[in-house]
Amino acid sequence: MTKYDEDSYTFSGTWAASADPAKFNGDDRFTQTAGSYYTFSFTGTKVQLYAAVASHHGIAAVSIDGGAEVDVDFYAATRAEQHLSYTSPTLTAGTHLIKVRNTGRKNTASTGTVIAADRIDVTS
């Protein structure tokens, strides 16, 4: 398994940086802007997303290779860094593209729509 941080992603829209020693490699990026997204190209058979979850975080839509989007809720009553937020199904060996988009929606318990980008683990 290989770990990648947000410096390996391609960002679109409005994103800001945040530093904290608890984050992977000490930093991450976040957005609260609906429609903002990031993509990451990888070669492997599985991908896992890790990011901060918190009481002001919202729902992202995750898709692989342009397929159907899956909602991923980044809300948690208590903040946690490097939380496993999404695991892909097993993919055919090869190169894939994952897209993570801020939907602008939120869990009814959440006070905001922030989503974070911190770490992606790829299984070859």
N, CA, C and O atoms as a Tinker XYZ file with bonds, in Angstrom:
   496  protein
     1  N      0.835000   -1.165000    0.000000    73     2
     2  CA     0.000000    0.000000    0.000000    64     1     3
     3  C      0.892000    1.244000    0.000000    63     2     4     5
     4  O      1.905000    1.310000    0.696000    81     3
     5  N      0.481000    2.225000   -0.804000    73     3     6
     6  CA     1.216000    3.482000   -0.890000    64     5     7
     7  C      0.309000    4.608000   -0.420000    63     6     8     9
     8  O     -0.869000    4.647000   -0.774000    81     7
     9  N      0.855000    5.531000    0.381000    73     7    10
    10  CA     0.095000    6.659000    0.914000    64     9    11
    11  C      0.480000    7.935000    0.174000    63    10    12    13
    12  O      1.658000    8.197000   -0.069000    81    11
    13  N     -0.539000    8.728000   -0.182000    73    11    14
    14  CA    -0.335000    9.994000   -0.882000    64    13    15
    15  C     -1.019000   11.109000   -0.107000    63    14    16    17
    16  O     -2.100000   10.910000    0.446000    81    15
    17  N     -0.385000   12.298000   -0.064000    73    15    18
    18  CA    -1.039000   13.419000    0.586000    64    17    19
    19  C     -1.636000   14.347000   -0.464000    63    18    20    21
    20  O     -1.506000   14.122000   -1.667000    81    19
    21  N     -2.296000   15.396000    0.024000    73    19    22
    22  CA    -3.047000   16.278000   -0.867000    64    21    23
    23  C     -2.175000   17.011000   -1.880000    63    22    24    25
    24  O     -2.701000   17.563000   -2.846000    81    23
    25  N     -0.871000   17.032000   -1.690000    73    23    26
    26  CA     0.010000   17.657000   -2.677000    64    25    27
    27  C      0.013000   16.875000   -3.993000    63    26    28    29
    28  O      0.476000   17.383000   -5.014000    81    27
    29  N     -0.500000   15.642000   -3.973000    73    27    30
    30  CA    -0.566000   14.805000   -5.175000    64    29    31
    31  C     -1.887000   14.954000   -5.925000    63    30    32    33
    32  O     -2.041000   14.388000   -7.008000    81    31
    33  N     -2.843000   15.704000   -5.373000    73    31    34
    34  CA    -4.166000   15.830000   -5.975000    64    33    35
    35  C     -4.216000   17.023000   -6.921000    63    34    36    37
    36  O     -3.356000   17.903000   -6.869000    81    35
    37  N     -5.226000   17.048000   -7.784000    73    35    38
    38  CA    -5.517000   18.205000   -8.621000    64    37    39
    39  C     -6.802000   18.831000   -8.084000    63    38    40    41
    40  O     -7.843000   18.175000   -8.040000    81    39
    41  N     -6.730000   20.091000   -7.679000    73    39    42
    42  CA    -7.867000   20.772000   -7.062000    64    41    43
    43  C     -8.546000   21.708000   -8.047000    63    42    44    45
    44  O     -7.894000   22.331000   -8.885000    81    43
    45  N     -9.873000   21.797000   -7.933000    73    43    46
    46  CA   -10.666000   22.724000   -8.741000    64    45    47
    47  C    -11.641000   23.432000   -7.809000    63    46    48    49
    48  O    -12.264000   22.795000   -6.960000    81    47
    49  N    -11.774000   24.727000   -7.964000    73    47    50
    50  CA   -12.675000   25.485000   -7.107000    64    49    51
    51  C    -11.912000   26.177000   -6.000000    63    50    52    53
    52  O    -10.741000   26.517000   -6.163000    81    51
    53  N    -12.577000   26.386000   -4.869000    73    51    54
    54  CA   -12.024000   27.144000   -3.750000    64    53    55
    55  C    -11.599000   26.200000   -2.628000    63    54    56    57
    56  O    -12.437000   25.539000   -2.015000    81    55
    57  N    -10.304000   26.141000   -2.363000    73    55    58
    58  CA    -9.745000   25.296000   -1.303000    64    57    59
    59  C     -8.783000   26.130000   -0.465000    63    58    60    61
    60  O     -8.132000   27.035000   -0.987000    81    59
    61  N     -8.690000   25.838000    0.816000    73    59    62
    62  CA    -7.750000   26.505000    1.718000    64    61    63
    63  C     -6.901000   25.452000    2.409000    63    62    64    65
    64  O     -7.308000   24.297000    2.535000    81    63
    65  N     -5.726000   25.854000    2.853000    73    63    66
    66  CA    -4.809000   24.944000    3.550000    64    65    67
    67  C     -5.004000   25.059000    5.057000    63    66    68    69
    68  O     -5.374000   26.115000    5.572000    81    67
    69  N     -4.748000   23.961000    5.752000    73    67    70
    70  CA    -4.825000   23.924000    7.207000    64    69    71
    71  C     -3.660000   23.087000    7.725000    63    70    72    73
    72  O     -3.377000   22.015000    7.191000    81    71
    73  N     -2.989000   23.573000    8.755000    73    71    74
    74  CA    -1.840000   22.853000    9.318000    64    73    75
    75  C     -2.169000   22.365000   10.728000    63    74    76    77
    76  O     -2.793000   23.069000   11.523000    81    75
    77  N     -1.728000   21.137000   11.013000    73    75    78
    78  CA    -1.922000   20.542000   12.338000    64    77    79
    79  C     -1.072000   19.278000   12.362000    63    78    80    81
    80  O     -1.118000   18.503000   11.407000    81    79
    81  N     -0.304000   19.046000   13.411000    73    79    82
    82  CA     0.534000   17.853000   13.461000    64    81    83
    83  C     -0.250000   16.544000   13.381000    63    82    84    85
    84  O      0.318000   15.513000   13.020000    81    83
    85  N     -1.551000   16.564000   13.711000    73    83    86
    86  CA    -2.368000   15.344000   13.665000    64    85    87
    87  C     -2.775000   14.962000   12.244000    63    86    88    89
    88  O     -3.223000   13.840000   12.006000    81    87
    89  N     -2.622000   15.888000   11.301000    73    87    90
    90  CA    -2.958000   15.611000    9.906000    64    89    91
    91  C     -1.811000   14.848000    9.241000    63    90    92    93
    92  O     -0.672000   14.932000    9.700000    81    91
    93  N     -2.092000   14.110000    8.177000    73    91    94
    94  CA    -1.054000   13.380000    7.457000    64    93    95
    95  C     -0.042000   14.382000    6.906000    63    94    96    97
    96  O     -0.425000   15.339000    6.234000    81    95
    97  N      1.206000   14.177000    7.177000    73    95    98
    98  CA     2.297000   15.086000    6.796000    64    97    99
    99  C      2.083000   16.513000    7.312000    63    98   100   101
   100  O      2.665000   17.457000    6.778000    81    99
   101  N      1.245000   16.676000    8.354000    73    99   102
   102  CA     1.109000   17.953000    9.034000    64   101   103
   103  C      0.163000   18.965000    8.420000    63   102   104   105
   104  O      0.038000   20.077000    8.934000    81   103
   105  N     -0.522000   18.604000    7.310000    73   103   106
   106  CA    -1.439000   19.574000    6.714000    64   105   107
   107  C     -2.503000   18.873000    5.871000    63   106   108   109
   108  O     -2.398000   17.686000    5.561000    81   107
   109  N     -3.528000   19.644000    5.511000    73   107   110
   110  CA    -4.542000   19.173000    4.574000    64   109   111
   111  C     -5.132000   20.386000    3.871000    63   110   112   113
   112  O     -4.683000   21.515000    4.071000    81   111
   113  N     -6.139000   20.143000    3.049000    73   111   114
   114  CA    -6.892000   21.227000    2.413000    64   113   115
   115  C     -8.364000   20.979000    2.668000    63   114   116   117
   116  O     -8.795000   19.848000    2.889000    81   115
   117  N     -9.131000   22.067000    2.632000    73   115   118
   118  CA   -10.563000   21.945000    2.881000    64   117   119
   119  C    -11.330000   22.964000    2.051000    63   118   120   121
   120  O    -10.776000   23.971000    1.612000    81   119
   121  N    -12.616000   22.684000    1.844000    73   119   122
   122  CA   -13.503000   23.601000    1.141000    64   121   123
   123  C    -14.898000   23.518000    1.737000    63   122   124   125
   124  O    -15.314000   22.468000    2.228000    81   123
   125  N    -15.606000   24.618000    1.689000    73   123   126
   126  CA   -17.022000   24.625000    2.032000    64   125   127
   127  C    -17.834000   25.103000    0.831000    63   126   128   129
   128  O    -19.020000   25.409000    0.957000    81   127
   129  N    -17.193000   25.166000   -0.325000    73   127   130
   130  CA   -17.828000   25.661000   -1.538000    64   129   131
   131  C    -18.413000   24.507000   -2.339000    63   130   132   133
   132  O    -17.688000   23.626000   -2.800000    81   131
   133  N    -19.726000   24.522000   -2.500000    73   131   134
   134  CA   -20.395000   23.486000   -3.299000    64   133   135
   135  C    -19.832000   23.481000   -4.715000    63   134   136   137
   136  O    -19.654000   24.537000   -5.321000    81   135
   137  N    -19.555000   22.307000   -5.233000    73   135   138
   138  CA   -19.025000   22.166000   -6.589000    64   137   139
   139  C    -17.512000   22.082000   -6.635000    63   138   140   141
   140  O    -16.962000   21.595000   -7.622000    81   139
   141  N    -16.823000   22.538000   -5.603000    73   139   142
   142  CA   -15.366000   22.389000   -5.571000    64   141   143
   143  C    -15.039000   20.906000   -5.456000    63   142   144   145
   144  O    -15.754000   20.153000   -4.795000    81   143
   145  N    -13.955000   20.493000   -6.105000    73   143   146
   146  CA   -13.607000   19.076000   -6.091000    64   145   147
   147  C    -12.111000   18.887000   -6.259000    63   146   148   149
   148  O    -11.378000   19.813000   -6.606000    81   147
   149  N    -11.679000   17.658000   -6.001000    73   147   150
   150  CA   -10.324000   17.274000   -6.335000    64   149   151
   151  C    -10.358000   15.928000   -7.037000    63   150   152   153
   152  O    -11.280000   15.131000   -6.862000    81   151
   153  N     -9.330000   15.699000   -7.833000    73   151   154
   154  CA    -9.167000   14.410000   -8.499000    64   153   155
   155  C     -7.786000   13.868000   -8.170000    63   154   156   157
   156  O     -6.874000   14.607000   -7.799000    81   155
   157  N     -7.663000   12.570000   -8.316000    73   155   158
   158  CA    -6.395000   11.901000   -8.067000    64   157   159
   159  C     -6.321000   10.689000   -8.981000    63   158   160   161
   160  O     -7.202000    9.830000   -8.952000    81   159
   161  N     -5.285000   10.618000   -9.782000    73   159   162
   162  CA    -5.061000    9.479000  -10.672000    64   161   163
   163  C     -4.137000    8.496000   -9.965000    63   162   164   165
   164  O     -3.122000    8.880000   -9.385000    81   163
   165  N     -4.510000    7.213000  -10.026000    73   163   166
   166  CA    -3.716000    6.197000   -9.347000    64   165   167
   167  C     -3.730000    4.900000  -10.138000    63   166   168   169
   168  O     -4.630000    4.652000  -10.941000    81   167
   169  N     -2.731000    4.090000   -9.899000    73   167   170
   170  CA    -2.658000    2.757000  -10.490000    64   169   171
   171  C     -2.756000    1.756000   -9.355000    63   170   172   173
   172  O     -1.912000    1.727000   -8.459000    81   171
   173  N     -3.796000    0.935000   -9.404000    73   171   174
   174  CA    -3.992000   -0.026000   -8.336000    64   173   175
   175  C     -5.339000   -0.705000   -8.434000    63   174   176   177
   176  O     -6.036000   -0.597000   -9.442000    81   175
   177  N     -5.702000   -1.420000   -7.353000    73   175   178
   178  CA    -6.955000   -2.177000   -7.323000    64   177   179
   179  C     -7.906000   -1.707000   -6.230000    63   178   180   181
   180  O     -9.045000   -2.171000   -6.159000    81   179
   181  N     -7.452000   -0.794000   -5.380000    73   179   182
   182  CA    -8.315000   -0.275000   -4.312000    64   181   183
   183  C     -7.772000    1.064000   -3.845000    63   182   184   185
   184  O     -6.567000    1.312000   -3.882000    81   183
   185  N     -8.689000    1.925000   -3.404000    73   183   186
   186  CA    -8.305000    3.232000   -2.889000    64   185   187
   187  C     -9.097000    3.503000   -1.614000    63   186   188   189
   188  O    -10.271000    3.149000   -1.504000    81   187
   189  N     -8.423000    4.145000   -0.645000    73   187   190
   190  CA    -9.073000    4.528000    0.605000    64   189   191
   191  C     -8.808000    6.010000    0.858000    63   190   192   193
   192  O     -7.681000    6.483000    0.708000    81   191
   193  N     -9.868000    6.743000    1.245000    73   191   194
   194  CA    -9.744000    8.169000    1.545000    64   193   195
   195  C     -9.727000    8.380000    3.050000    63   194   196   197
   196  O    -10.548000    7.824000    3.779000    81   195
   197  N     -8.784000    9.187000    3.501000    73   195   198
   198  CA    -8.692000    9.573000    4.903000    64   197   199
   199  C     -8.769000   11.094000    4.977000    63   198   200   201
   200  O     -8.117000   11.795000    4.203000    81   199
   201  N     -9.569000   11.597000    5.909000    73   199   202
   202  CA    -9.713000   13.044000    6.042000    64   201   203
   203  C    -10.275000   13.377000    7.414000    63   202   204   205
   204  O    -10.736000   12.504000    8.149000    81   203
   205  N    -10.227000   14.646000    7.733000    73   203   206
   206  CA   -10.818000   15.115000    8.986000    64   205   207
   207  C    -12.333000   15.008000    8.907000    63   206   208   209
   208  O    -12.936000   15.248000    7.861000    81   207
   209  N    -12.936000   14.642000   10.033000    73   207   210
   210  CA   -14.382000   14.685000   10.207000    64   209   211
   211  C    -14.652000   15.586000   11.411000    63   210   212   213
   212  O    -13.861000   15.633000   12.354000    81   211
   213  N    -15.779000   16.302000   11.367000    73   211   214
   214  CA   -16.084000   17.238000   12.455000    64   213   215
   215  C    -17.556000   17.630000   12.405000    63   214   216   217
   216  O    -18.282000   17.272000   11.478000    81   215
   217  N    -17.976000   18.369000   13.419000    73   215   218
   218  CA   -19.390000   18.741000   13.548000    64   217   219
   219  C    -19.849000   19.776000   12.523000    63   218   220   221
   220  O    -21.050000   20.002000   12.377000    81   219
   221  N    -18.914000   20.407000   11.811000    73   219   222
   222  CA   -19.269000   21.404000   10.791000    64   221   223
   223  C    -18.939000   20.904000    9.379000    63   222   224   225
   224  O    -18.833000   21.696000    8.443000    81   223
   225  N    -18.782000   19.609000    9.237000    73   223   226
   226  CA   -18.440000   19.040000    7.926000    64   225   227
   227  C    -19.681000   18.510000    7.228000    63   226   228   229
   228  O    -20.674000   18.159000    7.865000    81   227
   229  N    -19.601000   18.462000    5.901000    73   227   230
   230  CA   -20.737000   18.092000    5.072000    64   229   231
   231  C    -20.553000   16.786000    4.317000    63   230   232   233
   232  O    -19.798000   15.905000    4.725000    81   231
   233  N    -21.263000   16.691000    3.209000    73   231   234
   234  CA   -21.313000   15.466000    2.412000    64   233   235
   235  C    -20.592000   15.679000    1.086000    63   234   236   237
   236  O    -20.823000   16.664000    0.385000    81   235
   237  N    -19.719000   14.737000    0.759000    73   235   238
   238  CA   -19.010000   14.748000   -0.525000    64   237   239
   239  C    -19.598000   13.669000   -1.413000    63   238   240   241
   240  O    -20.191000   12.704000   -0.930000    81   239
   241  N    -19.429000   13.839000   -2.712000    73   239   242
   242  CA   -19.791000   12.818000   -3.686000    64   241   243
   243  C    -18.489000   12.265000   -4.256000    63   242   244   245
   244  O    -17.654000   13.021000   -4.753000    81   243
   245  N    -18.318000   10.950000   -4.184000    73   243   246
   246  CA   -17.099000   10.295000   -4.650000    64   245   247
   247  C    -17.434000    9.438000   -5.858000    63   246   248   249
   248  O    -18.399000    8.674000   -5.839000    81   247
   249  N    -16.634000    9.566000   -6.909000    73   247   250
   250  CA   -16.811000    8.711000   -8.084000    64   249   251
   251  C    -15.452000    8.216000   -8.553000    63   250   252   253
   252  O    -14.426000    8.862000   -8.340000    81   251
   253  N    -15.469000    7.058000   -9.194000    73   251   254
   254  CA   -14.243000    6.483000   -9.756000    64   253   255
   255  C    -14.459000    6.253000  -11.242000    63   254   256   257
   256  O    -15.447000    5.650000  -11.659000    81   255
   257  N    -13.509000    6.749000  -12.033000    73   255   258
   258  CA   -13.533000    6.592000  -13.488000    64   257   259
   259  C    -14.827000    7.116000  -14.112000    63   258   260   261
   260  O    -15.314000    6.562000  -15.097000    81   259
   261  N    -15.382000    8.185000  -13.537000    73   259   262
   262  CA   -16.581000    8.793000  -14.087000    64   261   263
   263  C    -17.859000    8.019000  -13.800000    63   262   264   265
   264  O    -18.907000    8.322000  -14.369000    81   263
   265  N    -17.783000    7.028000  -12.929000    73   263   266
   266  CA   -18.950000    6.212000  -12.584000    64   265   267
   267  C    -19.910000    6.940000  -11.663000    63   266   268   269
   268  O    -19.754000    8.131000  -11.393000    81   267
   269  N    -20.893000    6.216000  -11.192000    73   267   270
   270  CA   -21.907000    6.781000  -10.302000    64   269   271
   271  C    -21.265000    7.336000   -9.041000    63   270   272   273
   272  O    -20.324000    6.754000   -8.501000    81   271
   273  N    -21.780000    8.459000   -8.584000    73   271   274
   274  CA   -21.289000    9.067000   -7.356000    64   273   275
   275  C    -21.877000    8.359000   -6.138000    63   274   276   277
   276  O    -23.019000    7.898000   -6.148000    81   275
   277  N    -21.055000    8.289000   -5.087000    73   275   278
   278  CA   -21.459000    7.730000   -3.805000    64   277   279
   279  C    -21.307000    8.839000   -2.771000    63   278   280   281
   280  O    -20.260000    9.483000   -2.702000    81   279
   281  N    -22.345000    9.066000   -1.963000    73   279   282
   282  CA   -22.258000   10.078000   -0.916000    64   281   283
   283  C    -21.378000    9.586000    0.222000    63   282   284   285
   284  O    -21.484000    8.441000    0.660000    81   283
   285  N    -20.495000   10.484000    0.698000    73   283   286
   286  CA   -19.635000   10.201000    1.840000    64   285   287
   287  C    -19.821000   11.356000    2.826000    63   286   288   289
   288  O    -19.563000   12.513000    2.494000    81   287
   289  N    -20.267000   11.033000    4.032000    73   287   290
   290  CA   -20.558000   12.032000    5.056000    64   289   291
   291  C    -19.308000   12.288000    5.896000    63   290   292   293
   292  O    -18.774000   11.369000    6.518000    81   291
   293  N    -18.845000   13.530000    5.913000    73   291   294
   294  CA   -17.669000   13.918000    6.685000    64   293   295
   295  C    -18.046000   14.477000    8.061000    63   294   296   297
   296  O    -17.202000   15.037000    8.761000    81   295
   297  N    -19.310000   14.324000    8.441000    73   295   298
   298  CA   -19.770000   14.783000    9.750000    64   297   299
   299  C    -19.358000   13.796000   10.839000    63   298   300   301
   300  O    -19.375000   12.583000   10.634000    81   299
   301  N    -18.988000   14.336000   11.998000    73   299   302
   302  CA   -18.800000   13.558000   13.228000    64   301   303
   303  C    -19.035000   14.513000   14.391000    63   302   304   305
   304  O    -18.628000   15.673000   14.330000    81   303
   305  N    -19.676000   14.046000   15.433000    73   303   306
   306  CA   -19.939000   14.893000   16.600000    64   305   307
   307  C    -18.642000   15.377000   17.236000    63   306   308   309
   308  O    -18.577000   16.490000   17.758000    81   307
   309  N    -17.608000   14.536000   17.192000    73   307   310
   310  CA   -16.292000   14.870000   17.740000    64   309   311
   311  C    -15.269000   14.864000   16.610000    63   310   312   313
   312  O    -15.215000   13.919000   15.823000    81   311
   313  N    -14.469000   15.906000   16.530000    73   311   314
   314  CA   -13.472000   16.024000   15.470000    64   313   315
   315  C    -12.444000   14.897000   15.561000    63   314   316   317
   316  O    -12.014000   14.508000   16.647000    81   315
   317  N    -12.065000   14.385000   14.391000    73   315   318
   318  CA   -10.999000   13.386000   14.298000    64   317   319
   319  C    -10.231000   13.629000   13.010000    63   318   320   321
   320  O    -10.830000   13.907000   11.970000    81   319
   321  N     -8.916000   13.527000   13.071000    73   319   322
   322  CA    -8.063000   13.655000   11.890000    64   321   323
   323  C     -7.795000   12.264000   11.316000    63   322   324   325
   324  O     -7.889000   11.260000   12.022000    81   323
   325  N     -7.464000   12.221000   10.042000    73   323   326
   326  CA    -7.091000   10.983000    9.342000    64   325   327
   327  C     -8.113000    9.866000    9.562000    63   326   328   329
   328  O     -7.751000    8.714000    9.802000    81   327
   329  N     -9.375000   10.223000    9.476000    73   327   330
   330  CA   -10.469000    9.266000    9.619000    64   329   331
   331  C    -10.693000    8.550000    8.281000    63   330   332   333
   332  O    -10.766000    9.198000    7.237000    81   331
   333  N    -10.800000    7.223000    8.310000    73   331   334
   334  CA   -11.094000    6.475000    7.086000    64   333   335
   335  C    -12.525000    6.811000    6.683000    63   334   336   337
   336  O    -13.474000    6.416000    7.360000    81   335
   337  N    -12.678000    7.538000    5.584000    73   335   338
   338  CA   -13.983000    8.039000    5.165000    64   337   339
   339  C    -14.605000    7.237000    4.027000    63   338   340   341
   340  O    -15.828000    7.193000    3.893000    81   339
   341  N    -13.767000    6.602000    3.208000    73   339   342
   342  CA   -14.285000    5.878000    2.045000    64   341   343
   343  C    -13.297000    4.793000    1.637000    63   342   344   345
   344  O    -12.085000    5.007000    1.645000    81   343
   345  N    -13.829000    3.632000    1.283000    73   343   346
   346  CA   -13.044000    2.548000    0.711000    64   345   347
   347  C    -13.725000    2.119000   -0.578000    63   346   348   349
   348  O    -14.919000    1.821000   -0.579000    81   347
   349  N    -12.985000    2.087000   -1.661000    73   347   350
   350  CA   -13.556000    1.686000   -2.947000    64   349   351
   351  C    -13.819000    0.193000   -2.967000    63   350   352   353
   352  O    -13.255000   -0.556000   -2.169000    81   351
   353  N    -14.676000   -0.236000   -3.878000    73   351   354
   354  CA   -14.748000   -1.671000   -4.135000    64   353   355
   355  C    -13.439000   -2.099000   -4.798000    63   354   356   357
   356  O    -12.642000   -1.249000   -5.195000    81   355
   357  N    -13.212000   -3.394000   -4.920000    73   355   358
   358  CA   -12.032000   -3.873000   -5.642000    64   357   359
   359  C    -12.180000   -3.500000   -7.115000    63   358   360   361
   360  O    -13.212000   -3.753000   -7.736000    81   359
   361  N    -11.137000   -2.900000   -7.651000    73   359   362
   362  CA   -11.130000   -2.420000   -9.030000    64   361   363
   363  C    -10.264000   -3.320000   -9.896000    63   362   364   365
   364  O     -9.402000   -4.031000   -9.378000    81   363
   365  N    -10.478000   -3.300000  -11.189000    73   363   366
   366  CA    -9.588000   -4.031000  -12.089000    64   365   367
   367  C     -8.212000   -3.374000  -12.017000    63   366   368   369
   368  O     -8.109000   -2.154000  -11.886000    81   367
   369  N     -7.172000   -4.172000  -12.103000    73   367   370
   370  CA    -5.814000   -3.629000  -12.063000    64   369   371
   371  C     -5.644000   -2.641000  -13.211000    63   370   372   373
   372  O     -6.040000   -2.919000  -14.344000    81   371
   373  N     -5.056000   -1.493000  -12.912000    73   371   374
   374  CA    -4.837000   -0.483000  -13.942000    64   373   375
   375  C     -4.886000    0.909000  -13.353000    63   374   376   377
   376  O     -4.862000    1.093000  -12.136000    81   375
   377  N     -4.955000    1.891000  -14.249000    73   375   378
   378  CA    -4.977000    3.291000  -13.857000    64   377   379
   379  C     -6.419000    3.765000  -13.726000    63   378   380   381
   380  O     -7.255000    3.493000  -14.588000    81   379
   381  N     -6.697000    4.473000  -12.640000    73   379   382
   382  CA    -8.043000    4.950000  -12.342000    64   381   383
   383  C     -7.984000    6.414000  -11.915000    63   382   384   385
   384  O     -6.924000    6.942000  -11.579000    81   383
   385  N     -9.157000    7.057000  -11.939000    73   383   386
   386  CA    -9.273000    8.450000  -11.507000    64   385   387
   387  C    -10.401000    8.542000  -10.491000    63   386   388   389
   388  O    -11.541000    8.172000  -10.775000    81   387
   389  N    -10.073000    9.035000   -9.312000    73   387   390
   390  CA   -11.095000    9.266000   -8.294000    64   389   391
   391  C    -11.381000   10.764000   -8.241000    63   390   392   393
   392  O    -10.472000   11.588000   -8.347000    81   391
   393  N    -12.646000   11.097000   -8.076000    73   391   394
   394  CA   -13.080000   12.494000   -7.948000    64   393   395
   395  C    -13.882000   12.617000   -6.670000    63   394   396   397
   396  O    -14.767000   11.806000   -6.397000    81   395
   397  N    -13.565000   13.649000   -5.879000    73   395   398
   398  CA   -14.262000   13.920000   -4.623000    64   397   399
   399  C    -14.788000   15.353000   -4.711000    63   398   400   401
   400  O    -14.011000   16.303000   -4.807000    81   399
   401  N    -16.125000   15.500000   -4.677000    73   399   402
   402  CA   -16.788000   16.779000   -4.914000    64   401   403
   403  C    -17.621000   17.192000   -3.702000    63   402   404   405
   404  O    -18.335000   16.376000   -3.119000    81   403
   405  N    -17.521000   18.467000   -3.332000    73   403   406
   406  CA   -18.363000   19.002000   -2.268000    64   405   407
   407  C    -19.767000   19.184000   -2.840000    63   406   408   409
   408  O    -19.961000   19.926000   -3.803000    81   407
   409  N    -20.742000   18.504000   -2.243000    73   407   410
   410  CA   -22.116000   18.567000   -2.743000    64   409   411
   411  C    -22.870000   19.799000   -2.256000    63   410   412   413
   412  O    -23.898000   20.165000   -2.828000    81   411
   413  N    -22.363000   20.447000   -1.195000    73   411   414
   414  CA   -23.086000   21.553000   -0.592000    64   413   415
   415  C    -24.185000   21.076000    0.350000    63   414   416   417
   416  O    -24.912000   21.880000    0.932000    81   415
   417  N    -24.295000   19.756000    0.491000    73   415   418
   418  CA   -25.300000   19.187000    1.399000    64   417   419
   419  C    -24.628000   18.786000    2.710000    63   418   420   421
   420  O    -23.404000   18.684000    2.799000    81   419
   421  N    -25.471000   18.559000    3.733000    73   419   422
   422  CA   -24.925000   18.191000    5.041000    64   421   423
   423  C    -25.881000   17.278000    5.779000    63   422   424   425
   424  O    -27.084000   17.252000    5.519000    81   423
   425  N    -25.317000   16.540000    6.694000    73   423   426
   426  CA   -26.059000   15.751000    7.660000    64   425   427
   427  C    -26.922000   16.715000    8.472000    63   426   428   429
   428  O    -26.496000   17.841000    8.730000    81   427
   429  N    -28.114000   16.304000    8.876000    73   427   430
   430  CA   -28.988000   17.207000    9.639000    64   429   431
   431  C    -28.366000   17.650000   10.964000    63   430   432   433
   432  O    -28.735000   18.698000   11.493000    81   431
   433  N    -27.442000   16.880000   11.499000    73   431   434
   434  CA   -26.773000   17.254000   12.751000    64   433   435
   435  C    -25.614000   18.223000   12.532000    63   434   436   437
   436  O    -25.130000   18.827000   13.490000    81   435
   437  N    -25.166000   18.380000   11.297000    73   435   438
   438  CA   -24.005000   19.215000   11.003000    64   437   439
   439  C    -24.357000   20.692000   10.970000    63   438   440   441
   440  O    -25.485000   21.069000   10.652000    81   439
   441  N    -23.371000   21.528000   11.305000    73   439   442
   442  CA   -23.551000   22.980000   11.245000    64   441   443
   443  C    -22.921000   23.583000    9.998000    63   442   444   445
   444  O    -22.959000   24.802000    9.827000    81   443
   445  N    -22.337000   22.763000    9.116000    73   443   446
   446  CA   -21.693000   23.298000    7.918000    64   445   447
   447  C    -21.530000   22.257000    6.833000    63   446   448   449
   448  O    -22.022000   21.133000    6.938000    81   447
   449  N    -20.828000   22.659000    5.787000    73   447   450
   450  CA   -20.671000   21.796000    4.608000    64   449   451
   451  C    -19.210000   21.590000    4.210000    63   450   452   453
   452  O    -18.923000   21.309000    3.046000    81   451
   453  N    -18.295000   21.723000    5.148000    73   451   454
   454  CA   -16.868000   21.564000    4.859000    64   453   455
   455  C    -16.553000   20.108000    4.510000    63   454   456   457
   456  O    -17.079000   19.184000    5.129000    81   455
   457  N    -15.694000   19.919000    3.515000    73   455   458
   458  CA   -15.076000   18.613000    3.282000    64   457   459
   459  C    -13.567000   18.831000    3.237000    63   458   460   461
   460  O    -13.092000   19.897000    2.846000    81   459
   461  N    -12.825000   17.809000    3.643000    73   459   462
   462  CA   -11.367000   17.919000    3.722000    64   461   463
   463  C    -10.698000   16.904000    2.796000    63   462   464   465
   464  O    -11.277000   15.874000    2.451000    81   463
   465  N     -9.466000   17.223000    2.406000    73   463   466
   466  CA    -8.631000   16.340000    1.589000    64   465   467
   467  C     -7.312000   16.186000    2.318000    63   466   468   469
   468  O     -6.577000   17.160000    2.478000    81   467
   469  N     -6.996000   14.961000    2.770000    73   467   470
   470  CA    -5.764000   14.769000    3.547000    64   469   471
   471  C     -4.896000   13.654000    2.988000    63   470   472   473
   472  O     -3.736000   13.893000    2.651000    81   471
   473  N     -5.432000   12.432000    2.883000    73   471   474
   474  CA    -4.591000   11.289000    2.510000    64   473   475
   475  C     -5.389000   10.280000    1.702000    63   474   476   477
   476  O     -6.575000   10.058000    1.947000    81   475
   477  N     -4.710000    9.672000    0.730000    73   475   478
   478  CA    -5.274000    8.572000   -0.047000    64   477   479
   479  C     -4.284000    7.416000    0.004000    63   478   480   481
   480  O     -3.093000    7.587000   -0.257000    81   479
   481  N     -4.795000    6.238000    0.345000    73   479   482
   482  CA    -3.991000    5.013000    0.317000    64   481   483
   483  C     -4.405000    4.203000   -0.901000    63   482   484   485
   484  O     -5.594000    4.013000   -1.156000    81   483
   485  N     -3.418000    3.726000   -1.651000    73   483   486
   486  CA    -3.666000    2.933000   -2.859000    64   485   487
   487  C     -3.086000    1.551000   -2.676000    63   486   488   489
   488  O     -1.927000    1.396000   -2.292000    81   487
   489  N     -3.901000    0.542000   -2.955000    73   487   490
   490  CA    -3.450000   -0.853000   -2.949000    64   489   491
   491  C     -3.161000   -1.259000   -4.379000    63   490   492   493
   492  O     -4.006000   -1.093000   -5.259000    81   491
   493  N     -1.971000   -1.790000   -4.617000    73   491   494
   494  CA    -1.581000   -2.177000   -5.978000    64   493   495
   495  C     -2.273000   -3.440000   -6.417000    63   494   496
   496  O     -2.057000   -3.905000   -7.536000    81   495
